[in-house]
Amino acid sequence: MPGSRSKVAVLVAVVFALAGCGSSGKTIHSDDLSKLVLQRADLPPGFAAFYQGPQLSADQTGARSDPKRFGRTGGWIARYNRGGSPTTRGPLVVASRVDLFKDAGGAKRDLELYPAQLQQAGARKIDVGSLGDQAFGVVMLRTGAVNVRSYAIAWREHNATAELELNGFKLTLPEVLALARKQELRLRNAAR
């Protein structure tokens, strides 16, 4: 029996070691929060910030309105704009946000709420490629005296969800994805 006890002890130790392997993923910490959104230097020339700071209650809407949902530990948002006309290429308004959660499970549950939030009347789902661990995006064209194209992309990176909203008169998906990848890189680099 002594030999079988040591085999059981070794087996238990191996099981616990393997169980820990799946849960030791990287996490993003709240001390990096303000650096996880797009910064002025990430944007084309001419942009100015009109708000940078913690997300306000007005930034939390619909099913995502509870600031403590799914173990959320904080959120940050940066809003930028620049002047332009209907002939200006690229974005004119950019909103970059991030929400942090205690673990990746909370971020997954938060991302699941985005499709219903972003799919407004007239919004069309877009292919955002391999952005983060999971991603979803839409585009909406508002027609009138001038046409305005609005994009919204949400994704998950480890224990964070991020959202990028942009609009402009002559705005393309490749321009939007280039900015989303800059924010994704900030999130990926912050994970430890």
DOMILO-947907 format. One record per residue (C-alpha): x, y, z. Coordinates in steps of 0.1 Angstrom, whole numbers, plus 5000, padded with zeros to 4 digits. Layout:
<rs>
XYZ;...
</rs>
This chain:
<rs>
500050005000;502850255007;503750244970;500150314959;499850614983;502950774968;501550714933;498250874944;500151174959;502151214926;498951184906;497151454927;500151684924;500151644886;496451714884;496752034904;499752144884;497952084851;494752254864;496852564872;498252574837;494852664822;494052944846;497353124846;496553344817;497853704816;495853984830;495754354825;495954564857;493954874866;497155084872;497555084834;493955194827;494655544813;497255394789;494855134774;492955374752;494155554721;496455844729;496656164709;499956044693;498055734679;495755954658;496356154626;497356514629;494756774640;492956584667;492356734701;491056554732;487756674746;487556424774;490056174789;489256004821;487255744840;484055634823;481055824836;477555674843;476455814809;479155594792;477555274807;474255214789;471654944785;472654594797;476154734804;474955004827;475954834860;479554964868;480154644888;478854394862;480654064859;483454174883;484254504865;487054684883;487155004863;486855184829;488555464810;487555664779;489255904756;487256124732;488956314704;487756534675;489156744647;487656994622;486756894588;484356914559;482456664537;485656624517;487856534547;489256184546;489455964578;487756004611;486556334626;485456194660;487055904678;485955754711;488255484726;487255304757;488355014779;486654814807;488654594831;487354284849;488754064876;489153784851;488753684815;485353534822;483853864832;485254024800;483753744779;480353804795;480654174789;481554134752;478553914747;476354224754;477954434727;476154284696;472754384709;474054724720;475754804687;473154654663;470954954660;468455014633;470455044600;473654904614;475354644593;477754384608;481354404595;484254164594;486954294618;489354004613;491353864641;491154144666;491854054702;490553724716;487053794703;485654084683;482454234668;481854534647;479254734628;479055024604;476155264599;475655514571;473555824580;472255994549;471056344546;472456674532;475856504538;476556134545;478256034577;479755684582;479955554618;481955244629;481855074662;484154784671;484254594704;486754324713;488154134743;491754114752;492453894783;490454044811;489454364793;486954474767;487654764744;485454964721;486355204694;483755434679;484655654649;482755864624;483556084595;482356174560;484955974541;485955704565;486955354555;487155014573;490954984568;491455324586;489255214614;491054874618;494455044618;493355254648;491754944665;495054754661;496955044678;494655014708;494854634707;498654654709;498354874740;496154614757;498354324746;501554504758;499954574792;499054204799;501354034823;
</rs>
